Amino acid sequence: MIRRTRLPREDSLAALIAARAAAADEAAAARQARRRRRRLDRDLARLTGPGPVTARGGPGPAAGRVAWQLRLPPLETTSAQLCSVYPFVNDPGLPARGPLIGTEIYSRAAFYFSVHELYRLGVVGAPNVVVTGEIRSAKSALLKCLAFRNAALGRRSYIVDVKGEYDPLAGALGIRPLRIGPGLGVVMNPLAGIGRLAGQPETEWAQIQRTRRLLLLEGLLEIQIGDRLSEAERSLIAYALDAVTRADDGTSPGRQPAPTLSTVLAAMADVDAWKHRLEGVHYTLAEFVADSRRVRLALERLITGALGGIFDAPDAASAHLDFGQAGAVLDLRAVRTSDAMTAMAMTCAQSWLEAELTRPDAPPRMCLYDEFALLARYLGPMRRMREQLKLARALGSENVLAFHRFSDLTASGSAGSEQVRIARGLIEDTGVRISYRQAPGSLDAAAEFLGTTDVETQLLQRLPRGTGLWKVAGRSYVVKHQMSRAEWAMVNTEQKMLGDTPPPLPATTAGMGVPA
């Protein structure tokens, strides 16, 4: 028996109820799907999106810069006086990313610093830094921490060390220092040529090569003689250098041989190689040879004296930097027998380092010159340093000049002399100026070079150890340098004075910002 099922008509009440129930179920399912989708979106944003804004600041490059919450009592005043109340403003600090230096005293914000990033963002116009401070004000500690912390960001540091204090830093970075001195086996050529920049005309490159070599030779010989060179002596240096490089016989700059101190001395004695240069100056050969005898003897003493065999190698036998290391430390402690000898060694090492760092495979770098005041006493090295700072942008280098007092620069020559003008120009060519504690007698010179206000000038003599005044692009920061215990062990240079007794924490590490 076949049972027939009677279907409801479309216009029946049962069909209408079933349709409405299906629509209600569909709407409920859609609402549930939307709620689930919103929950999934919230979970995804929480897990992958930026973190929430807290009392310590929002997420991003400046996250965590505000280390302390501002706690002020409520202000009660009249409406007439309320208009004079200015809200407290927290300085955001420098806009560039970089290694952490410490804490900005007044805003209590974390202070990050990278001169490379500041230049890239256009905050400073020159990637050069000057650091000054009294003895035991933690000036050298800042230099070592800059090199150590920049290494973690892939920024290599090259240091000319005249005190032998950078061995712990070299050990921490895995660097084998280049120890320069008699019998140590490291020989360099300060007259080595610099690399040619991309797109640089050959004539311009050749002229820069010749200029830097002339400045080097003139500077070295003026230090050796202890007096300014005469015009005849300068001319003999140029004649001999051109004879060695064959610059006046049509040889292409790319094929010119690299001179050494010995080959220049030999060319000075080879009269036939340069006597034709005297034809247009109405100078007899005998008179010229007599007037330039002093520079030949000085160069001979330079080659055979205390620096003999150290800075007189041809390029094939010259030492070369290992760019696989985190940087380089040029240790000159073995030749620090006098200030003049140290200045000559620093000048030669600086010139060789400059030539090495212009090689095509050379990485970006930071060059640190501690005890820069030794060079400031001599005009020739100051001229060379001026050229190096002006070429810093083209060479991709950052130069950090460190010395004790600005008065050392003003004492390098008489008022208005070329040396003082160059020293002032070097400071003006720096985008960042950092000064630690200064003695009362040095405040006027510091104010002149730094351009500080009256309040900042008086602050310089009251800065505690490890706290410095930073002048960056017209803005001022008072920064407390903070170090880890590992860094404190690396920068502590007082073992000889303190013996085996460790320095007390409240007087040293607490003042330096070292965590207890």
C-alpha positions as CSV (number, residue, x, y, z in Angstrom):
1,M,0.0,0.0,0.0
2,I,1.5,3.3,-1.1
3,R,1.2,6.2,1.4
4,R,1.1,9.6,-0.1
5,T,2.7,12.5,1.8
6,R,0.8,15.7,1.4
7,L,3.2,18.7,1.0
8,P,2.1,22.0,2.4
9,R,1.2,24.6,-0.1
10,E,3.5,27.6,-0.6
11,D,1.0,30.0,0.8
12,S,0.2,27.8,3.7
13,L,0.9,28.7,7.4
14,A,3.3,25.8,7.8
15,A,5.4,26.9,4.8
16,L,5.6,30.4,6.2
17,I,6.7,29.2,9.6
18,A,9.3,26.9,8.2
19,A,10.7,29.8,6.0
20,R,10.9,32.2,8.9
21,A,12.6,29.6,11.1
22,A,15.2,28.9,8.4
23,A,15.8,32.7,8.0
24,A,16.2,33.1,11.8
25,D,18.7,30.2,12.0
26,E,20.7,31.6,9.1
27,A,20.8,35.1,10.7
28,A,21.9,33.6,14.0
29,A,24.6,31.6,12.3
30,A,25.8,34.7,10.5
31,R,26.0,36.6,13.8
32,Q,27.9,33.8,15.4
33,A,30.3,33.7,12.5
34,R,30.9,37.5,12.7
35,R,31.5,37.2,16.5
36,R,34.0,34.4,15.9
37,R,35.7,36.5,13.1
38,R,36.0,39.5,15.4
39,R,37.6,37.4,18.1
40,L,40.0,35.9,15.6
41,D,40.9,39.4,14.3
42,R,41.5,40.6,17.9
43,D,43.7,37.6,18.7
44,L,45.7,38.0,15.4
45,A,46.2,41.8,16.1
46,R,47.3,41.0,19.7
47,L,49.8,38.4,18.6
48,T,51.2,40.0,15.5
49,G,50.4,43.7,15.8
50,P,52.1,46.5,17.8
51,G,51.9,46.3,21.5
52,P,49.6,48.5,23.5
53,V,50.6,52.0,24.7
54,T,51.6,51.8,28.4
55,A,52.8,54.3,30.9
56,R,56.4,53.7,29.7
57,G,55.5,54.8,26.1
58,G,54.1,53.4,22.9
59,P,55.6,50.7,20.7
60,G,58.2,51.4,18.0
61,P,61.8,52.6,17.7
62,A,61.4,54.7,20.9
63,A,59.8,52.0,23.0
64,G,60.9,52.0,26.6
65,R,62.7,55.4,26.4
66,V,60.6,56.7,29.4
67,A,62.0,54.6,32.2
68,W,60.2,56.5,35.1
69,Q,56.6,57.6,35.3
70,L,56.0,61.2,36.1
71,R,54.6,61.7,39.6
72,L,53.7,65.2,40.4
73,P,51.4,66.5,43.2
74,P,48.1,68.1,42.0
75,L,48.4,71.8,41.3
76,E,46.0,74.2,43.1
77,T,46.1,77.7,41.9
78,T,43.8,80.6,41.0
79,S,42.4,81.0,37.4
80,A,44.5,84.2,37.1
81,Q,47.7,82.3,37.7
82,L,46.8,79.2,35.9
83,C,47.6,80.8,32.5
84,S,51.3,81.0,33.5
85,V,51.7,77.3,34.3
86,Y,53.5,75.5,31.4
87,P,53.1,71.7,31.2
88,F,56.2,69.5,31.8
89,V,57.6,68.3,28.5
90,N,59.7,65.1,28.1
91,D,62.3,65.5,25.4
92,P,62.0,62.6,23.0
93,G,65.8,62.4,22.6
94,L,67.6,61.9,19.3
95,P,65.6,60.5,16.4
96,A,68.3,58.1,15.3
97,R,68.6,54.5,16.3
98,G,71.9,53.4,17.7
99,P,73.5,51.8,20.8
100,L,72.3,52.8,24.2
101,I,74.6,55.3,25.9
102,G,72.8,55.9,29.2
103,T,70.2,58.2,30.7
104,E,69.4,61.8,29.9
105,I,69.5,63.5,33.3
106,Y,66.6,65.9,33.0
107,S,64.1,63.9,31.0
108,R,65.2,60.6,32.6
109,A,64.8,59.1,29.1
110,A,67.1,56.5,27.6
111,F,69.7,58.1,25.4
112,Y,70.7,56.4,22.1
113,F,73.4,57.6,19.8
114,S,74.8,56.9,16.4
115,V,76.5,59.6,14.4
116,H,76.1,57.6,11.2
117,E,72.3,57.5,11.6
118,L,72.2,61.1,12.6
119,Y,74.0,62.0,9.4
120,R,71.8,59.7,7.3
121,L,68.7,61.4,8.7
122,G,70.1,64.9,8.0
123,V,70.3,65.9,11.7
124,V,74.0,66.7,11.6
125,G,75.9,67.9,8.6
126,A,79.3,66.2,9.3
127,P,79.9,62.7,10.7
128,N,82.6,63.8,13.1
129,V,82.6,63.9,16.9
130,V,84.8,65.7,19.4
131,V,85.1,64.4,23.0
132,T,86.9,66.3,25.7
133,G,87.1,66.0,29.5
134,E,89.5,66.2,32.4
135,I,91.6,63.2,33.5
136,R,89.4,60.7,35.4
137,S,86.1,62.2,34.0
138,A,85.4,58.9,32.0
139,K,86.2,60.4,28.6
140,S,88.2,57.3,27.4
141,A,85.5,55.0,28.9
142,L,83.0,56.5,26.5
143,L,85.3,55.9,23.5
144,K,85.8,52.3,24.4
145,C,82.0,51.7,25.0
146,L,81.3,53.4,21.6
147,A,83.6,51.0,19.9
148,F,82.3,48.0,21.9
149,R,78.6,48.7,21.4
150,N,78.9,49.7,17.7
151,A,80.5,46.4,17.0
152,A,77.3,44.6,17.9
153,L,75.6,46.7,15.1
154,G,78.3,45.8,12.5
155,R,80.1,49.1,12.8
156,R,83.8,48.6,12.9
157,S,86.2,50.9,14.9
158,Y,89.8,51.7,14.1
159,I,91.8,53.2,17.0
160,V,95.2,54.8,17.2
161,D,96.3,53.9,20.7
162,V,99.3,55.8,22.1
163,K,98.8,54.8,25.8
164,G,98.4,51.0,25.5
165,E,95.0,51.1,27.2
166,Y,92.9,49.4,24.5
167,D,94.1,45.8,25.0
168,P,91.0,44.7,27.0
169,L,88.8,46.2,24.4
170,A,90.7,44.4,21.6
171,G,90.4,41.2,23.6
172,A,86.6,41.6,24.1
173,L,86.1,42.2,20.3
174,G,88.5,39.5,19.2
175,I,90.9,41.9,17.6
176,R,94.6,41.3,17.4
177,P,96.3,44.7,17.9
178,L,98.9,45.9,15.4
179,R,101.9,46.7,17.7
180,I,104.1,49.3,16.0
181,G,107.7,49.7,17.2
182,P,111.3,48.8,16.6
183,G,111.7,45.1,16.1
184,L,108.0,44.2,16.3
185,G,107.8,43.2,12.7
186,V,105.0,45.5,11.6
187,V,106.1,47.8,8.8
188,M,103.8,50.4,7.1
189,N,104.1,52.9,4.2
190,P,102.5,56.2,5.2
191,L,102.9,57.4,1.6
192,A,100.7,54.6,0.2
193,G,98.0,55.8,-2.2
194,I,94.4,56.1,-1.4
195,G,91.7,54.3,-3.4
196,R,89.9,56.1,-6.2
197,L,86.2,56.8,-5.4
198,A,83.5,55.7,-7.7
199,G,83.0,58.3,-10.5
200,Q,86.0,60.4,-9.4
201,P,87.9,61.9,-12.3
202,E,91.5,60.6,-12.6
203,T,93.0,64.1,-12.5
204,E,91.2,64.9,-9.3
205,W,92.3,61.6,-7.7
206,A,95.9,62.2,-8.7
207,Q,95.9,65.7,-7.2
208,I,94.4,64.5,-3.9
209,Q,97.1,61.8,-3.8
210,R,99.9,64.4,-4.3
211,T,98.4,66.9,-1.8
212,R,98.1,64.4,1.0
213,R,101.6,63.1,0.5
214,L,103.1,66.6,0.4
215,L,101.2,67.5,3.6
216,L,102.5,64.3,5.3
217,L,106.1,64.9,4.4
218,E,106.0,68.6,5.3
219,G,104.3,67.8,8.6
220,L,106.8,65.1,9.5
221,L,109.8,67.1,8.6
222,E,108.6,70.2,10.5
223,I,108.2,68.1,13.6
224,Q,111.6,66.6,13.1
225,I,113.3,70.0,12.6
226,G,111.2,71.8,15.2
227,D,110.7,74.8,12.9
228,R,108.7,75.9,9.8
229,L,110.1,74.8,6.4
230,S,111.5,77.4,4.0
231,E,110.2,77.7,0.5
232,A,113.3,76.0,-0.9
233,E,112.7,73.0,1.4
234,R,109.1,72.7,0.5
235,S,110.0,72.9,-3.2
236,L,112.6,70.1,-2.8
237,I,110.0,67.9,-1.2
238,A,107.7,68.4,-4.1
239,Y,110.4,67.9,-6.7
240,A,111.6,64.7,-5.2
241,L,108.0,63.3,-4.7
242,D,107.2,64.1,-8.4
243,A,110.4,62.5,-9.5
244,V,109.6,59.2,-7.6
245,T,105.9,59.1,-8.8
246,R,107.0,60.3,-12.3
247,A,104.1,62.7,-12.2
248,D,105.8,65.2,-14.5
249,D,106.8,62.9,-17.4
250,G,103.3,62.0,-18.6
251,T,102.9,58.7,-16.6
252,S,99.2,57.9,-16.1
253,P,98.1,58.3,-12.4
254,G,97.0,54.7,-12.3
255,R,100.5,53.5,-13.3
256,Q,102.5,55.8,-11.0
257,P,104.7,53.9,-8.5
258,A,103.9,54.4,-4.8
259,P,106.7,56.4,-3.1
260,T,108.4,55.5,0.3
261,L,110.4,57.7,2.6
262,S,113.6,56.1,1.4
263,T,112.8,56.6,-2.3
264,V,112.0,60.3,-1.7
265,L,115.3,60.8,0.1
266,A,117.1,59.1,-2.8
267,A,115.3,61.4,-5.2
268,M,116.4,64.4,-3.2
269,A,120.0,63.5,-3.8
270,D,119.4,62.7,-7.5
271,V,119.9,66.3,-8.8
272,D,119.5,65.3,-12.5
273,A,115.9,64.1,-11.8
274,W,114.6,67.5,-10.8
275,K,117.1,70.3,-11.7
276,H,115.0,71.2,-14.8
277,R,112.3,72.5,-12.4
278,L,114.7,75.4,-11.4
279,E,114.9,76.8,-14.9
280,G,111.9,79.2,-14.6
281,V,112.5,80.4,-11.1
282,H,116.0,82.1,-11.5
283,Y,117.5,79.9,-8.8
284,T,120.9,78.5,-9.3
285,L,121.4,74.8,-8.5
286,A,124.2,75.4,-6.0
287,E,122.1,77.9,-4.0
288,F,119.0,75.7,-4.0
289,V,121.0,72.7,-2.8
290,A,122.6,74.8,0.0
291,D,119.2,76.3,1.0
292,S,117.5,72.9,1.2
293,R,120.2,70.9,2.9
294,R,118.4,70.9,6.3
295,V,115.3,69.0,5.0
296,R,117.5,66.3,3.5
297,L,119.3,65.7,6.8
298,A,116.0,65.7,8.7
299,L,114.5,63.1,6.4
300,E,117.6,61.0,6.7
301,R,117.3,61.1,10.5
302,L,113.6,60.2,10.3
303,I,114.4,57.1,8.3
304,T,117.4,55.9,10.3
305,G,116.3,57.3,13.8
306,A,113.9,55.9,16.3
307,L,111.2,55.4,13.6
308,G,113.7,53.7,11.3
309,G,112.3,50.6,9.6
310,I,108.7,51.1,10.9
311,F,107.2,53.4,8.3
312,D,109.4,52.7,5.3
313,A,108.0,49.6,3.5
314,P,107.0,49.4,-0.1
315,D,103.3,48.5,-0.7
316,A,104.1,44.9,-1.5
317,A,105.7,44.4,2.0
318,S,103.5,46.8,3.9
319,A,101.1,45.5,6.6
320,H,97.5,45.4,5.7
321,L,94.3,45.4,7.8
322,D,92.2,42.3,8.2
323,F,88.7,43.4,7.4
324,G,87.3,40.2,8.8
325,Q,88.0,41.5,12.3
326,A,85.7,43.8,14.2
327,G,88.1,46.7,13.7
328,A,91.8,47.4,14.4
329,V,93.9,48.8,17.2
330,L,97.2,50.5,16.2
331,D,99.3,50.3,19.4
332,L,102.0,53.0,19.4
333,R,103.1,52.7,23.1
334,A,106.6,51.4,22.0
335,V,107.5,54.6,20.2
336,R,106.2,57.1,22.8
337,T,109.6,58.3,23.9
338,S,108.7,62.0,23.4
339,D,105.7,64.1,22.3
340,A,107.4,64.9,19.0
341,M,108.1,61.2,18.3
342,T,104.5,60.2,19.3
343,A,103.1,62.9,17.0
344,M,105.2,61.7,14.1
345,A,104.2,58.1,14.7
346,M,100.5,59.1,15.0
347,T,100.8,61.0,11.8
348,C,102.3,58.1,9.9
349,A,99.9,55.6,11.4
350,Q,96.9,57.9,10.5
351,S,98.1,58.3,6.9
352,W,98.6,54.5,6.5
353,L,95.2,53.8,8.1
354,E,93.5,56.3,5.7
355,A,95.1,54.6,2.7
356,E,94.0,51.2,4.0
357,L,90.4,52.3,4.6
358,T,90.0,53.6,1.0
359,R,90.4,50.1,-0.4
360,P,87.3,48.9,-2.4
361,D,86.6,46.1,0.2
362,A,86.9,48.4,3.2
363,P,83.8,48.4,5.4
364,P,82.1,51.5,7.0
365,R,84.1,52.5,10.1
366,M,84.6,54.8,13.0
367,C,88.1,56.1,13.5
368,L,89.0,57.1,17.1
369,Y,92.0,59.4,17.8
370,D,92.7,59.5,21.6
371,E,95.2,62.1,22.8
372,F,94.5,64.3,19.8
373,A,96.1,67.3,21.6
374,L,99.5,65.8,20.8
375,L,98.9,66.4,17.0
376,A,97.4,69.8,17.7
377,R,100.8,71.1,18.7
378,Y,102.1,70.8,15.1
379,L,100.8,72.5,12.0
380,G,101.5,69.8,9.5
381,P,99.4,67.0,11.2
382,M,96.6,69.6,11.8
383,R,96.5,70.3,8.1
384,R,96.3,66.6,7.3
385,M,93.6,66.1,9.9
386,R,91.6,69.0,8.4
387,E,91.6,67.3,5.0
388,Q,90.6,63.9,6.5
389,L,87.6,65.4,8.3
390,K,86.5,67.2,5.1
391,L,86.7,63.9,3.2
392,A,84.9,61.9,5.9
393,R,81.6,61.9,3.9
394,A,83.2,60.8,0.7
395,L,85.2,58.1,2.5
396,G,82.3,56.8,4.5
397,S,84.1,57.3,7.8
398,E,83.3,58.8,11.2
399,N,86.1,60.5,13.0
400,V,86.2,60.9,16.8
401,L,88.8,63.3,18.2
402,A,89.4,63.1,22.0
403,F,91.6,65.2,24.2
404,H,91.5,66.7,27.7
405,R,90.9,70.4,27.5
406,F,89.9,72.9,24.8
407,S,92.6,75.2,26.2
408,D,95.1,72.7,24.8
409,L,94.0,73.8,21.3
410,T,94.3,77.5,22.0
411,A,97.8,76.9,23.5
412,S,98.9,75.1,20.3
413,G,99.8,78.5,18.8
414,S,99.6,82.2,19.2
415,A,96.2,83.9,19.1
416,G,95.0,84.1,15.4
417,S,97.7,81.7,14.2
418,E,97.0,79.2,11.5
419,Q,97.1,76.3,14.1
420,V,94.5,77.9,16.2
421,R,92.3,78.7,13.2
422,I,92.6,75.1,12.0
423,A,91.8,73.8,15.5
424,R,88.7,76.0,15.6
425,G,87.7,74.8,12.1
426,L,88.1,71.2,13.1
427,I,85.6,71.7,16.0
428,E,83.2,73.5,13.6
429,D,83.5,70.5,11.2
430,T,82.1,68.2,13.9
431,G,78.4,67.5,14.1
432,V,78.5,66.3,17.7
433,R,80.5,67.9,20.6
434,I,80.7,66.1,23.9
435,S,82.3,67.6,27.0
436,Y,82.9,66.0,30.4
437,R,84.0,67.9,33.5
438,Q,86.3,70.9,32.8
439,A,88.6,72.7,35.2
440,P,87.6,76.3,36.0
441,G,90.6,77.6,34.0
442,S,89.4,75.9,30.9
443,L,85.8,77.1,31.0
444,D,86.3,80.2,28.7
445,A,88.0,78.1,26.0
446,A,85.3,75.4,26.3
447,A,82.6,78.1,25.9
448,E,84.3,79.5,22.9
449,F,84.7,76.2,21.1
450,L,81.4,74.6,22.2
451,G,79.2,77.6,22.0
452,T,77.6,76.9,25.4
453,T,75.3,79.2,27.3
454,D,76.2,80.7,30.7
455,V,74.3,78.0,32.5
456,E,75.9,75.2,30.5
457,T,79.4,76.7,31.0
458,Q,79.0,76.7,34.7
459,L,77.6,73.2,34.6
460,L,80.8,71.9,32.9
461,Q,82.8,72.3,36.1
462,R,80.2,70.5,38.3
463,L,79.5,67.4,36.1
464,P,80.0,64.2,38.1
465,R,82.2,61.5,36.7
466,G,80.6,59.7,33.8
467,T,78.2,62.5,33.0
468,G,78.7,64.8,30.0
469,L,77.2,67.7,28.1
470,W,76.3,66.6,24.6
471,K,75.8,69.3,21.9
472,V,74.0,67.8,18.9
473,A,72.8,70.0,16.1
474,G,72.1,73.0,18.3
475,R,70.4,70.9,21.0
476,S,71.9,70.1,24.4
477,Y,71.6,66.9,26.5
478,V,73.2,66.1,29.9
479,V,73.8,62.3,29.6
480,K,74.9,59.9,32.3
481,H,76.9,57.2,30.7
482,Q,75.9,53.7,32.0
483,M,78.0,50.6,31.7
484,S,77.7,46.9,32.5
485,R,80.1,45.2,34.9
486,A,81.8,43.6,31.9
487,E,82.4,47.0,30.3
488,W,83.6,48.4,33.6
489,A,86.3,45.7,33.8
490,M,87.2,46.6,30.2
491,V,87.6,50.3,30.7
492,N,89.1,50.4,34.2
493,T,92.7,51.7,33.9
494,E,93.4,52.2,37.6
495,Q,94.7,48.8,38.6
496,K,98.3,50.1,38.9
497,M,97.1,52.8,41.3
498,L,94.6,50.8,43.3
499,G,96.5,47.5,43.4
500,D,94.5,44.4,44.1
501,T,91.9,46.3,46.1
502,P,88.8,46.9,44.0
503,P,87.5,50.4,43.9
504,P,84.5,51.1,46.2
505,L,81.2,51.0,44.4
506,P,79.7,54.2,45.7
507,A,82.6,56.3,44.5
508,T,83.2,54.7,41.1
509,T,80.7,52.4,39.6
510,A,77.7,54.2,41.1
511,G,79.0,57.5,39.7
512,M,79.6,55.8,36.3
513,G,76.1,54.3,36.2
514,V,77.3,50.7,36.6
515,P,74.5,48.5,38.0
516,A,75.3,47.5,41.6
